[in-house]
Amino acid sequence: MCAPCHLVTIHGHPAQAREHGWIVPSHANPATSPIHRFDGRWYLPGDAWRPTTPPEGDTP
């Protein structure tokens, strides 16, 4: 994502970004925080980007 799009999409809409795992709270471990990707699936970040389920209570 280019810098202008990052600023508008991620930092311009922090609540939505948190729901999708695009922003992780400072107390959370990013390696264990699922990310909702452009393909509609949830993944755990890392070398293998393992598919996972959405966090409890989250169904964007």
ZIKA-V665601 format. One record per pair of residues at least 6 apart in sequence whose ideal C-beta (glycine too) atoms are under 6 Angstrom apart, sorted by the first residue. I is the first residue (numbers start at 1). GAP is how many residues later the second one is. If there is no record, write none. Layout:
# ZIKA-V665601
i=I gap=GAP
i=I gap=GAP
This chain:
# ZIKA-V665601
i=10 gap=7
i=10 gap=12
i=17 gap=6
i=19 gap=39
i=19 gap=41
i=20 gap=16
i=20 gap=40
i=21 gap=12
i=21 gap=13
i=21 gap=14
i=21 gap=15
i=24 gap=6
i=24 gap=9
i=34 gap=8
i=34 gap=10
i=34 gap=18
i=34 gap=21
i=35 gap=8
i=35 gap=10
i=36 gap=6
i=36 gap=24
i=37 gap=6
i=41 gap=10
i=42 gap=10
i=42 gap=12
i=43 gap=6
i=43 gap=8
i=44 gap=6
i=44 gap=8
